[in-house]
Amino acid sequence: MMEKRGERKTLAGKVVSDRMDKTVVVSVTRLARHPAYGKYVKRSVKYMAHDGKDECKTGDMVEIVECRPLSKLKRWRVSSVVEKAR
């Protein structure tokens, strides 16, 4: 399956840290098949994402979109807050 040129990747995950200014850490979890046993295992990756309005709080479900490098570790932007934390 070929992706269209210039189309940005989007991921959904949970905000695990909002302590930085205009930056949140988003944990994205996916199910991956174990190579030897065939069982599905949870794998998670943490991404630093730019949150310009500082609207995300820890526990929020957000959608992040790929963008140009904003700093040493930031290559994602928060596109929308899917669900607010309780």
PyMOL Python script that loads the backbone (N, CA, C, O; Angstrom):
from pymol import cmd

cmd.read_pdbstr("""\
ATOM      1  N   MET A   1       0.841  -1.181   0.000  1.00  0.00           N
ATOM      2  CA  MET A   1       0.000   0.000   0.000  1.00  0.00           C
ATOM      3  C   MET A   1       0.888   1.246   0.000  1.00  0.00           C
ATOM      4  O   MET A   1       1.706   1.428   0.902  1.00  0.00           O
ATOM      5  N   MET A   2       0.729   2.085  -0.990  1.00  0.00           N
ATOM      6  CA  MET A   2       1.543   3.290  -1.123  1.00  0.00           C
ATOM      7  C   MET A   2       0.835   4.476  -0.475  1.00  0.00           C
ATOM      8  O   MET A   2      -0.369   4.667  -0.641  1.00  0.00           O
ATOM      9  N   GLU A   3       1.608   5.266   0.266  1.00  0.00           N
ATOM     10  CA  GLU A   3       1.050   6.491   0.831  1.00  0.00           C
ATOM     11  C   GLU A   3       1.218   7.621  -0.168  1.00  0.00           C
ATOM     12  O   GLU A   3       2.192   7.660  -0.921  1.00  0.00           O
ATOM     13  N   LYS A   4       0.271   8.532  -0.169  1.00  0.00           N
ATOM     14  CA  LYS A   4       0.360   9.679  -1.061  1.00  0.00           C
ATOM     15  C   LYS A   4       1.488  10.590  -0.612  1.00  0.00           C
ATOM     16  O   LYS A   4       1.720  10.766   0.584  1.00  0.00           O
ATOM     17  N   ARG A   5       2.177  11.159  -1.568  1.00  0.00           N
ATOM     18  CA  ARG A   5       3.293  12.047  -1.271  1.00  0.00           C
ATOM     19  C   ARG A   5       2.776  13.315  -0.581  1.00  0.00           C
ATOM     20  O   ARG A   5       1.794  13.916  -1.018  1.00  0.00           O
ATOM     21  N   GLY A   6       3.447  13.708   0.493  1.00  0.00           N
ATOM     22  CA  GLY A   6       3.067  14.922   1.203  1.00  0.00           C
ATOM     23  C   GLY A   6       1.977  14.733   2.236  1.00  0.00           C
ATOM     24  O   GLY A   6       1.614  15.684   2.928  1.00  0.00           O
ATOM     25  N   GLU A   7       1.441  13.513   2.358  1.00  0.00           N
ATOM     26  CA  GLU A   7       0.397  13.256   3.351  1.00  0.00           C
ATOM     27  C   GLU A   7       1.054  13.000   4.704  1.00  0.00           C
ATOM     28  O   GLU A   7       1.967  12.181   4.809  1.00  0.00           O
ATOM     29  N   ARG A   8       0.593  13.696   5.731  1.00  0.00           N
ATOM     30  CA  ARG A   8       1.223  13.582   7.043  1.00  0.00           C
ATOM     31  C   ARG A   8       0.631  12.459   7.866  1.00  0.00           C
ATOM     32  O   ARG A   8      -0.570  12.194   7.805  1.00  0.00           O
ATOM     33  N   LYS A   9       1.474  11.805   8.629  1.00  0.00           N
ATOM     34  CA  LYS A   9       1.026  10.709   9.493  1.00  0.00           C
ATOM     35  C   LYS A   9       0.288  11.286  10.692  1.00  0.00           C
ATOM     36  O   LYS A   9       0.662  12.334  11.219  1.00  0.00           O
ATOM     37  N   THR A  10      -0.763  10.594  11.119  1.00  0.00           N
ATOM     38  CA  THR A  10      -1.486  10.990  12.330  1.00  0.00           C
ATOM     39  C   THR A  10      -1.538   9.797  13.266  1.00  0.00           C
ATOM     40  O   THR A  10      -1.697   8.656  12.831  1.00  0.00           O
ATOM     41  N   LEU A  11      -1.403  10.070  14.555  1.00  0.00           N
ATOM     42  CA  LEU A  11      -1.454   9.036  15.578  1.00  0.00           C
ATOM     43  C   LEU A  11      -2.353   9.514  16.707  1.00  0.00           C
ATOM     44  O   LEU A  11      -2.545  10.715  16.897  1.00  0.00           O
ATOM     45  N   ALA A  12      -2.900   8.565  17.451  1.00  0.00           N
ATOM     46  CA  ALA A  12      -3.732   8.902  18.611  1.00  0.00           C
ATOM     47  C   ALA A  12      -3.094   8.298  19.847  1.00  0.00           C
ATOM     48  O   ALA A  12      -2.612   7.166  19.820  1.00  0.00           O
ATOM     49  N   GLY A  13      -3.092   9.063  20.936  1.00  0.00           N
ATOM     50  CA  GLY A  13      -2.490   8.565  22.164  1.00  0.00           C
ATOM     51  C   GLY A  13      -2.930   9.352  23.377  1.00  0.00           C
ATOM     52  O   GLY A  13      -3.771  10.247  23.297  1.00  0.00           O
ATOM     53  N   LYS A  14      -2.332   8.990  24.512  1.00  0.00           N
ATOM     54  CA  LYS A  14      -2.693   9.591  25.796  1.00  0.00           C
ATOM     55  C   LYS A  14      -1.557  10.495  26.276  1.00  0.00           C
ATOM     56  O   LYS A  14      -0.382  10.141  26.177  1.00  0.00           O
ATOM     57  N   VAL A  15      -1.926  11.663  26.794  1.00  0.00           N
ATOM     58  CA  VAL A  15      -0.932  12.594  27.326  1.00  0.00           C
ATOM     59  C   VAL A  15      -0.439  12.060  28.667  1.00  0.00           C
ATOM     60  O   VAL A  15      -1.231  11.844  29.584  1.00  0.00           O
ATOM     61  N   VAL A  16       0.877  11.849  28.778  1.00  0.00           N
ATOM     62  CA  VAL A  16       1.442  11.333  30.029  1.00  0.00           C
ATOM     63  C   VAL A  16       2.176  12.417  30.809  1.00  0.00           C
ATOM     64  O   VAL A  16       2.437  12.243  31.999  1.00  0.00           O
ATOM     65  N   SER A  17       2.517  13.542  30.159  1.00  0.00           N
ATOM     66  CA  SER A  17       3.158  14.647  30.854  1.00  0.00           C
ATOM     67  C   SER A  17       2.828  15.965  30.175  1.00  0.00           C
ATOM     68  O   SER A  17       2.846  16.067  28.948  1.00  0.00           O
ATOM     69  N   ASP A  18       2.522  16.982  30.992  1.00  0.00           N
ATOM     70  CA  ASP A  18       2.261  18.327  30.454  1.00  0.00           C
ATOM     71  C   ASP A  18       3.046  19.371  31.245  1.00  0.00           C
ATOM     72  O   ASP A  18       2.638  20.530  31.322  1.00  0.00           O
ATOM     73  N   ARG A  19       4.162  18.967  31.826  1.00  0.00           N
ATOM     74  CA  ARG A  19       4.940  19.851  32.698  1.00  0.00           C
ATOM     75  C   ARG A  19       5.724  20.910  31.937  1.00  0.00           C
ATOM     76  O   ARG A  19       6.043  21.960  32.496  1.00  0.00           O
ATOM     77  N   MET A  20       6.040  20.651  30.667  1.00  0.00           N
ATOM     78  CA  MET A  20       6.820  21.617  29.894  1.00  0.00           C
ATOM     79  C   MET A  20       5.923  22.703  29.309  1.00  0.00           C
ATOM     80  O   MET A  20       4.708  22.537  29.207  1.00  0.00           O
ATOM     81  N   ASP A  21       6.538  23.807  28.931  1.00  0.00           N
ATOM     82  CA  ASP A  21       5.799  24.912  28.344  1.00  0.00           C
ATOM     83  C   ASP A  21       5.563  24.627  26.862  1.00  0.00           C
ATOM     84  O   ASP A  21       6.515  24.437  26.106  1.00  0.00           O
ATOM     85  N   LYS A  22       4.286  24.596  26.446  1.00  0.00           N
ATOM     86  CA  LYS A  22       3.880  24.369  25.060  1.00  0.00           C
ATOM     87  C   LYS A  22       4.316  23.018  24.496  1.00  0.00           C
ATOM     88  O   LYS A  22       4.393  22.850  23.279  1.00  0.00           O
ATOM     89  N   THR A  23       4.600  22.057  25.373  1.00  0.00           N
ATOM     90  CA  THR A  23       4.997  20.714  24.940  1.00  0.00           C
ATOM     91  C   THR A  23       4.301  19.676  25.802  1.00  0.00           C
ATOM     92  O   THR A  23       4.186  19.850  27.016  1.00  0.00           O
ATOM     93  N   VAL A  24       3.839  18.601  25.187  1.00  0.00           N
ATOM     94  CA  VAL A  24       3.263  17.471  25.920  1.00  0.00           C
ATOM     95  C   VAL A  24       3.947  16.194  25.460  1.00  0.00           C
ATOM     96  O   VAL A  24       4.429  16.108  24.330  1.00  0.00           O
ATOM     97  N   VAL A  25       3.987  15.199  26.347  1.00  0.00           N
ATOM     98  CA  VAL A  25       4.506  13.887  25.991  1.00  0.00           C
ATOM     99  C   VAL A  25       3.302  12.979  25.805  1.00  0.00           C
ATOM    100  O   VAL A  25       2.480  12.821  26.708  1.00  0.00           O
ATOM    101  N   VAL A  26       3.207  12.379  24.605  1.00  0.00           N
ATOM    102  CA  VAL A  26       2.060  11.542  24.251  1.00  0.00           C
ATOM    103  C   VAL A  26       2.531  10.097  24.103  1.00  0.00           C
ATOM    104  O   VAL A  26       3.479   9.819  23.369  1.00  0.00           O
ATOM    105  N   SER A  27       1.863   9.179  24.804  1.00  0.00           N
ATOM    106  CA  SER A  27       2.175   7.762  24.713  1.00  0.00           C
ATOM    107  C   SER A  27       1.206   7.110  23.720  1.00  0.00           C
ATOM    108  O   SER A  27      -0.010   7.140  23.910  1.00  0.00           O
ATOM    109  N   VAL A  28       1.766   6.523  22.665  1.00  0.00           N
ATOM    110  CA  VAL A  28       0.960   5.862  21.631  1.00  0.00           C
ATOM    111  C   VAL A  28       1.163   4.366  21.767  1.00  0.00           C
ATOM    112  O   VAL A  28       2.287   3.875  21.659  1.00  0.00           O
ATOM    113  N   THR A  29       0.066   3.629  22.007  1.00  0.00           N
ATOM    114  CA  THR A  29       0.121   2.183  22.198  1.00  0.00           C
ATOM    115  C   THR A  29      -0.454   1.470  20.977  1.00  0.00           C
ATOM    116  O   THR A  29      -1.474   1.877  20.420  1.00  0.00           O
ATOM    117  N   ARG A  30       0.230   0.392  20.575  1.00  0.00           N
ATOM    118  CA  ARG A  30      -0.245  -0.410  19.448  1.00  0.00           C
ATOM    119  C   ARG A  30      -0.082  -1.877  19.794  1.00  0.00           C
ATOM    120  O   ARG A  30       0.692  -2.223  20.686  1.00  0.00           O
ATOM    121  N   LEU A  31      -0.807  -2.746  19.096  1.00  0.00           N
ATOM    122  CA  LEU A  31      -0.677  -4.182  19.274  1.00  0.00           C
ATOM    123  C   LEU A  31       0.243  -4.719  18.196  1.00  0.00           C
ATOM    124  O   LEU A  31       0.022  -4.471  17.011  1.00  0.00           O
ATOM    125  N   ALA A  32       1.279  -5.456  18.595  1.00  0.00           N
ATOM    126  CA  ALA A  32       2.220  -6.038  17.643  1.00  0.00           C
ATOM    127  C   ALA A  32       2.271  -7.544  17.875  1.00  0.00           C
ATOM    128  O   ALA A  32       2.185  -8.015  19.009  1.00  0.00           O
ATOM    129  N   ARG A  33       2.410  -8.271  16.809  1.00  0.00           N
ATOM    130  CA  ARG A  33       2.474  -9.721  16.892  1.00  0.00           C
ATOM    131  C   ARG A  33       3.886 -10.156  17.276  1.00  0.00           C
ATOM    132  O   ARG A  33       4.858  -9.709  16.668  1.00  0.00           O
ATOM    133  N   HIS A  34       4.005 -11.029  18.286  1.00  0.00           N
ATOM    134  CA  HIS A  34       5.314 -11.520  18.713  1.00  0.00           C
ATOM    135  C   HIS A  34       5.881 -12.429  17.624  1.00  0.00           C
ATOM    136  O   HIS A  34       5.181 -13.319  17.141  1.00  0.00           O
ATOM    137  N   PRO A  35       7.143 -12.215  17.229  1.00  0.00           N
ATOM    138  CA  PRO A  35       7.701 -12.968  16.107  1.00  0.00           C
ATOM    139  C   PRO A  35       7.771 -14.483  16.316  1.00  0.00           C
ATOM    140  O   PRO A  35       7.570 -15.243  15.368  1.00  0.00           O
ATOM    141  N   ALA A  36       8.054 -14.930  17.541  1.00  0.00           N
ATOM    142  CA  ALA A  36       8.198 -16.363  17.787  1.00  0.00           C
ATOM    143  C   ALA A  36       6.894 -17.035  18.212  1.00  0.00           C
ATOM    144  O   ALA A  36       6.587 -18.137  17.756  1.00  0.00           O
ATOM    145  N   TYR A  37       6.126 -16.376  19.085  1.00  0.00           N
ATOM    146  CA  TYR A  37       4.954 -17.011  19.679  1.00  0.00           C
ATOM    147  C   TYR A  37       3.637 -16.656  19.018  1.00  0.00           C
ATOM    148  O   TYR A  37       2.641 -17.349  19.227  1.00  0.00           O
ATOM    149  N   GLY A  38       3.606 -15.600  18.231  1.00  0.00           N
ATOM    150  CA  GLY A  38       2.382 -15.235  17.524  1.00  0.00           C
ATOM    151  C   GLY A  38       1.358 -14.509  18.374  1.00  0.00           C
ATOM    152  O   GLY A  38       0.328 -14.065  17.865  1.00  0.00           O
ATOM    153  N   LYS A  39       1.632 -14.383  19.675  1.00  0.00           N
ATOM    154  CA  LYS A  39       0.708 -13.695  20.561  1.00  0.00           C
ATOM    155  C   LYS A  39       0.829 -12.185  20.345  1.00  0.00           C
ATOM    156  O   LYS A  39       1.911 -11.681  20.043  1.00  0.00           O
ATOM    157  N   TYR A  40      -0.284 -11.471  20.500  1.00  0.00           N
ATOM    158  CA  TYR A  40      -0.250 -10.012  20.348  1.00  0.00           C
ATOM    159  C   TYR A  40       0.202  -9.369  21.651  1.00  0.00           C
ATOM    160  O   TYR A  40      -0.320  -9.667  22.725  1.00  0.00           O
ATOM    161  N   VAL A  41       1.196  -8.472  21.532  1.00  0.00           N
ATOM    162  CA  VAL A  41       1.804  -7.820  22.685  1.00  0.00           C
ATOM    163  C   VAL A  41       1.629  -6.311  22.526  1.00  0.00           C
ATOM    164  O   VAL A  41       1.729  -5.780  21.421  1.00  0.00           O
ATOM    165  N   LYS A  42       1.364  -5.621  23.652  1.00  0.00           N
ATOM    166  CA  LYS A  42       1.236  -4.159  23.607  1.00  0.00           C
ATOM    167  C   LYS A  42       2.623  -3.534  23.524  1.00  0.00           C
ATOM    168  O   LYS A  42       3.515  -3.868  24.303  1.00  0.00           O
ATOM    169  N   ARG A  43       2.790  -2.629  22.575  1.00  0.00           N
ATOM    170  CA  ARG A  43       4.034  -1.878  22.424  1.00  0.00           C
ATOM    171  C   ARG A  43       3.668  -0.401  22.499  1.00  0.00           C
ATOM    172  O   ARG A  43       2.697   0.030  21.877  1.00  0.00           O
ATOM    173  N   SER A  44       4.438   0.375  23.254  1.00  0.00           N
ATOM    174  CA  SER A  44       4.133   1.803  23.332  1.00  0.00           C
ATOM    175  C   SER A  44       5.379   2.631  23.069  1.00  0.00           C
ATOM    176  O   SER A  44       6.493   2.240  23.415  1.00  0.00           O
ATOM    177  N   VAL A  45       5.166   3.779  22.451  1.00  0.00           N
ATOM    178  CA  VAL A  45       6.226   4.724  22.130  1.00  0.00           C
ATOM    179  C   VAL A  45       5.781   6.086  22.638  1.00  0.00           C
ATOM    180  O   VAL A  45       4.603   6.431  22.551  1.00  0.00           O
ATOM    181  N   LYS A  46       6.730   6.867  23.172  1.00  0.00           N
ATOM    182  CA  LYS A  46       6.408   8.205  23.650  1.00  0.00           C
ATOM    183  C   LYS A  46       6.915   9.237  22.652  1.00  0.00           C
ATOM    184  O   LYS A  46       8.067   9.184  22.221  1.00  0.00           O
ATOM    185  N   TYR A  47       6.049  10.174  22.290  1.00  0.00           N
ATOM    186  CA  TYR A  47       6.395  11.248  21.367  1.00  0.00           C
ATOM    187  C   TYR A  47       6.223  12.584  22.075  1.00  0.00           C
ATOM    188  O   TYR A  47       5.281  12.770  22.846  1.00  0.00           O
ATOM    189  N   MET A  48       7.145  13.522  21.807  1.00  0.00           N
ATOM    190  CA  MET A  48       6.979  14.884  22.293  1.00  0.00           C
ATOM    191  C   MET A  48       6.222  15.650  21.218  1.00  0.00           C
ATOM    192  O   MET A  48       6.598  15.625  20.046  1.00  0.00           O
ATOM    193  N   ALA A  49       5.159  16.325  21.620  1.00  0.00           N
ATOM    194  CA  ALA A  49       4.317  17.041  20.663  1.00  0.00           C
ATOM    195  C   ALA A  49       4.137  18.492  21.090  1.00  0.00           C
ATOM    196  O   ALA A  49       4.076  18.802  22.280  1.00  0.00           O
ATOM    197  N   HIS A  50       4.054  19.377  20.096  1.00  0.00           N
ATOM    198  CA  HIS A  50       3.869  20.806  20.340  1.00  0.00           C
ATOM    199  C   HIS A  50       2.402  21.108  20.623  1.00  0.00           C
ATOM    200  O   HIS A  50       1.522  20.747  19.843  1.00  0.00           O
ATOM    201  N   ASP A  51       2.153  21.768  21.740  1.00  0.00           N
ATOM    202  CA  ASP A  51       0.801  22.177  22.140  1.00  0.00           C
ATOM    203  C   ASP A  51       0.836  23.686  22.349  1.00  0.00           C
ATOM    204  O   ASP A  51       1.013  24.162  23.470  1.00  0.00           O
ATOM    205  N   GLY A  52       0.665  24.434  21.265  1.00  0.00           N
ATOM    206  CA  GLY A  52       0.819  25.886  21.275  1.00  0.00           C
ATOM    207  C   GLY A  52      -0.070  26.634  22.246  1.00  0.00           C
ATOM    208  O   GLY A  52       0.339  27.659  22.791  1.00  0.00           O
ATOM    209  N   LYS A  53      -1.286  26.139  22.476  1.00  0.00           N
ATOM    210  CA  LYS A  53      -2.240  26.841  23.342  1.00  0.00           C
ATOM    211  C   LYS A  53      -2.200  26.336  24.783  1.00  0.00           C
ATOM    212  O   LYS A  53      -2.930  26.845  25.632  1.00  0.00           O
ATOM    213  N   ASP A  54      -1.368  25.355  25.067  1.00  0.00           N
ATOM    214  CA  ASP A  54      -1.287  24.735  26.402  1.00  0.00           C
ATOM    215  C   ASP A  54      -2.655  24.260  26.891  1.00  0.00           C
ATOM    216  O   ASP A  54      -3.014  24.485  28.047  1.00  0.00           O
ATOM    217  N   GLU A  55      -3.418  23.604  26.017  1.00  0.00           N
ATOM    218  CA  GLU A  55      -4.764  23.157  26.391  1.00  0.00           C
ATOM    219  C   GLU A  55      -4.802  21.709  26.854  1.00  0.00           C
ATOM    220  O   GLU A  55      -5.790  21.295  27.462  1.00  0.00           O
ATOM    221  N   CYS A  56      -3.761  20.922  26.590  1.00  0.00           N
ATOM    222  CA  CYS A  56      -3.746  19.505  26.961  1.00  0.00           C
ATOM    223  C   CYS A  56      -3.289  19.316  28.404  1.00  0.00           C
ATOM    224  O   CYS A  56      -2.363  19.979  28.873  1.00  0.00           O
ATOM    225  N   LYS A  57      -3.959  18.398  29.094  1.00  0.00           N
ATOM    226  CA  LYS A  57      -3.596  18.045  30.462  1.00  0.00           C
ATOM    227  C   LYS A  57      -3.300  16.542  30.506  1.00  0.00           C
ATOM    228  O   LYS A  57      -3.692  15.798  29.607  1.00  0.00           O
ATOM    229  N   THR A  58      -2.610  16.109  31.554  1.00  0.00           N
ATOM    230  CA  THR A  58      -2.277  14.700  31.720  1.00  0.00           C
ATOM    231  C   THR A  58      -3.557  13.861  31.745  1.00  0.00           C
ATOM    232  O   THR A  58      -4.505  14.184  32.461  1.00  0.00           O
ATOM    233  N   GLY A  59      -3.574  12.790  30.962  1.00  0.00           N
ATOM    234  CA  GLY A  59      -4.731  11.903  30.895  1.00  0.00           C
ATOM    235  C   GLY A  59      -5.624  12.141  29.698  1.00  0.00           C
ATOM    236  O   GLY A  59      -6.469  11.300  29.392  1.00  0.00           O
ATOM    237  N   ASP A  60      -5.465  13.266  29.006  1.00  0.00           N
ATOM    238  CA  ASP A  60      -6.271  13.558  27.814  1.00  0.00           C
ATOM    239  C   ASP A  60      -5.907  12.614  26.673  1.00  0.00           C
ATOM    240  O   ASP A  60      -4.747  12.232  26.519  1.00  0.00           O
ATOM    241  N   MET A  61      -6.903  12.242  25.876  1.00  0.00           N
ATOM    242  CA  MET A  61      -6.664  11.490  24.639  1.00  0.00           C
ATOM    243  C   MET A  61      -6.544  12.521  23.530  1.00  0.00           C
ATOM    244  O   MET A  61      -7.441  13.344  23.349  1.00  0.00           O
ATOM    245  N   VAL A  62      -5.436  12.484  22.779  1.00  0.00           N
ATOM    246  CA  VAL A  62      -5.201  13.476  21.741  1.00  0.00           C
ATOM    247  C   VAL A  62      -4.817  12.815  20.420  1.00  0.00           C
ATOM    248  O   VAL A  62      -4.413  11.653  20.371  1.00  0.00           O
ATOM    249  N   GLU A  63      -4.958  13.592  19.362  1.00  0.00           N
ATOM    250  CA  GLU A  63      -4.508  13.168  18.042  1.00  0.00           C
ATOM    251  C   GLU A  63      -3.315  14.048  17.682  1.00  0.00           C
ATOM    252  O   GLU A  63      -3.393  15.272  17.784  1.00  0.00           O
ATOM    253  N   ILE A  64      -2.207  13.427  17.258  1.00  0.00           N
ATOM    254  CA  ILE A  64      -1.021  14.189  16.888  1.00  0.00           C
ATOM    255  C   ILE A  64      -0.717  13.983  15.412  1.00  0.00           C
ATOM    256  O   ILE A  64      -0.998  12.926  14.847  1.00  0.00           O
ATOM    257  N   VAL A  65      -0.137  15.011  14.796  1.00  0.00           N
ATOM    258  CA  VAL A  65       0.172  14.968  13.373  1.00  0.00           C
ATOM    259  C   VAL A  65       1.648  15.306  13.172  1.00  0.00           C
ATOM    260  O   VAL A  65       2.207  16.151  13.871  1.00  0.00           O
ATOM    261  N   GLU A  66       2.256  14.639  12.220  1.00  0.00           N
ATOM    262  CA  GLU A  66       3.666  14.837  11.896  1.00  0.00           C
ATOM    263  C   GLU A  66       3.894  16.253  11.376  1.00  0.00           C
ATOM    264  O   GLU A  66       3.051  16.797  10.663  1.00  0.00           O
ATOM    265  N   CYS A  67       5.044  16.858  11.736  1.00  0.00           N
ATOM    266  CA  CYS A  67       5.372  18.189  11.236  1.00  0.00           C
ATOM    267  C   CYS A  67       6.884  18.335  11.130  1.00  0.00           C
ATOM    268  O   CYS A  67       7.630  17.394  11.403  1.00  0.00           O
ATOM    269  N   ARG A  68       7.325  19.512  10.735  1.00  0.00           N
ATOM    270  CA  ARG A  68       8.764  19.759  10.626  1.00  0.00           C
ATOM    271  C   ARG A  68       9.391  19.731  12.012  1.00  0.00           C
ATOM    272  O   ARG A  68       8.684  19.915  13.002  1.00  0.00           O
ATOM    273  N   PRO A  69      10.701  19.506  12.113  1.00  0.00           N
ATOM    274  CA  PRO A  69      11.345  19.513  13.424  1.00  0.00           C
ATOM    275  C   PRO A  69      11.199  20.872  14.121  1.00  0.00           C
ATOM    276  O   PRO A  69      11.575  21.905  13.566  1.00  0.00           O
ATOM    277  N   LEU A  70      10.653  20.860  15.332  1.00  0.00           N
ATOM    278  CA  LEU A  70      10.446  22.078  16.098  1.00  0.00           C
ATOM    279  C   LEU A  70      11.530  22.272  17.150  1.00  0.00           C
ATOM    280  O   LEU A  70      11.783  23.392  17.593  1.00  0.00           O
ATOM    281  N   SER A  71      12.168  21.176  17.545  1.00  0.00           N
ATOM    282  CA  SER A  71      13.297  21.224  18.482  1.00  0.00           C
ATOM    283  C   SER A  71      14.057  19.910  18.325  1.00  0.00           C
ATOM    284  O   SER A  71      13.818  19.158  17.380  1.00  0.00           O
ATOM    285  N   LYS A  72      14.959  19.641  19.241  1.00  0.00           N
ATOM    286  CA  LYS A  72      15.774  18.428  19.160  1.00  0.00           C
ATOM    287  C   LYS A  72      14.910  17.154  19.156  1.00  0.00           C
ATOM    288  O   LYS A  72      15.216  16.206  18.433  1.00  0.00           O
ATOM    289  N   LEU A  73      13.853  17.130  19.945  1.00  0.00           N
ATOM    290  CA  LEU A  73      13.024  15.931  20.066  1.00  0.00           C
ATOM    291  C   LEU A  73      11.589  16.089  19.563  1.00  0.00           C
ATOM    292  O   LEU A  73      10.871  15.097  19.442  1.00  0.00           O
ATOM    293  N   LYS A  74      11.158  17.323  19.268  1.00  0.00           N
ATOM    294  CA  LYS A  74       9.762  17.545  18.850  1.00  0.00           C
ATOM    295  C   LYS A  74       9.608  17.507  17.340  1.00  0.00           C
ATOM    296  O   LYS A  74      10.158  18.346  16.626  1.00  0.00           O
ATOM    297  N   ARG A  75       8.833  16.495  16.846  1.00  0.00           N
ATOM    298  CA  ARG A  75       8.532  16.383  15.419  1.00  0.00           C
ATOM    299  C   ARG A  75       7.038  16.168  15.191  1.00  0.00           C
ATOM    300  O   ARG A  75       6.624  15.803  14.090  1.00  0.00           O
ATOM    301  N   TRP A  76       6.223  16.394  16.232  1.00  0.00           N
ATOM    302  CA  TRP A  76       4.781  16.184  16.155  1.00  0.00           C
ATOM    303  C   TRP A  76       4.069  17.393  16.727  1.00  0.00           C
ATOM    304  O   TRP A  76       4.619  18.114  17.559  1.00  0.00           O
ATOM    305  N   ARG A  77       2.823  17.615  16.270  1.00  0.00           N
ATOM    306  CA  ARG A  77       1.978  18.700  16.734  1.00  0.00           C
ATOM    307  C   ARG A  77       0.652  18.112  17.200  1.00  0.00           C
ATOM    308  O   ARG A  77       0.164  17.155  16.599  1.00  0.00           O
ATOM    309  N   VAL A  78       0.065  18.654  18.242  1.00  0.00           N
ATOM    310  CA  VAL A  78      -1.262  18.208  18.689  1.00  0.00           C
ATOM    311  C   VAL A  78      -2.280  18.815  17.737  1.00  0.00           C
ATOM    312  O   VAL A  78      -2.388  20.037  17.632  1.00  0.00           O
ATOM    313  N   SER A  79      -3.035  17.950  17.032  1.00  0.00           N
ATOM    314  CA  SER A  79      -4.025  18.468  16.089  1.00  0.00           C
ATOM    315  C   SER A  79      -5.382  18.654  16.759  1.00  0.00           C
ATOM    316  O   SER A  79      -6.099  19.608  16.455  1.00  0.00           O
ATOM    317  N   SER A  80      -5.742  17.739  17.677  1.00  0.00           N
ATOM    318  CA  SER A  80      -7.023  17.894  18.379  1.00  0.00           C
ATOM    319  C   SER A  80      -7.044  17.089  19.672  1.00  0.00           C
ATOM    320  O   SER A  80      -6.342  16.087  19.809  1.00  0.00           O
ATOM    321  N   VAL A  81      -7.858  17.542  20.611  1.00  0.00           N
ATOM    322  CA  VAL A  81      -8.091  16.807  21.844  1.00  0.00           C
ATOM    323  C   VAL A  81      -9.335  15.967  21.623  1.00  0.00           C
ATOM    324  O   VAL A  81     -10.430  16.504  21.450  1.00  0.00           O
ATOM    325  N   VAL A  82      -9.169  14.641  21.628  1.00  0.00           N
ATOM    326  CA  VAL A  82     -10.275  13.732  21.351  1.00  0.00           C
ATOM    327  C   VAL A  82     -11.182  13.611  22.566  1.00  0.00           C
ATOM    328  O   VAL A  82     -12.406  13.676  22.454  1.00  0.00           O
ATOM    329  N   GLU A  83     -10.549  13.431  23.754  1.00  0.00           N
ATOM    330  CA  GLU A  83     -11.326  13.255  24.990  1.00  0.00           C
ATOM    331  C   GLU A  83     -10.562  13.868  26.149  1.00  0.00           C
ATOM    332  O   GLU A  83      -9.373  13.604  26.324  1.00  0.00           O
ATOM    333  N   LYS A  84     -11.248  14.693  26.946  1.00  0.00           N
ATOM    334  CA  LYS A  84     -10.625  15.317  28.112  1.00  0.00           C
ATOM    335  C   LYS A  84     -10.558  14.320  29.265  1.00  0.00           C
ATOM    336  O   LYS A  84     -11.417  13.447  29.388  1.00  0.00           O
ATOM    337  N   ALA A  85      -9.532  14.453  30.113  1.00  0.00           N
ATOM    338  CA  ALA A  85      -9.398  13.601  31.295  1.00  0.00           C
ATOM    339  C   ALA A  85     -10.441  13.996  32.336  1.00  0.00           C
ATOM    340  O   ALA A  85     -10.881  15.144  32.381  1.00  0.00           O
ATOM    341  N   ARG A  86     -10.824  13.054  33.156  1.00  0.00           N
ATOM    342  CA  ARG A  86     -11.838  13.335  34.176  1.00  0.00           C
ATOM    343  C   ARG A  86     -11.266  14.121  35.322  1.00  0.00           C
ATOM    344  O   ARG A  86     -11.984  14.443  36.268  1.00  0.00           O
TER     345      ARG A  86
END
""", "prot")
cmd.dss("prot")
cmd.show_as("cartoon", "prot")
cmd.util.cbc("prot")
cmd.orient("prot")
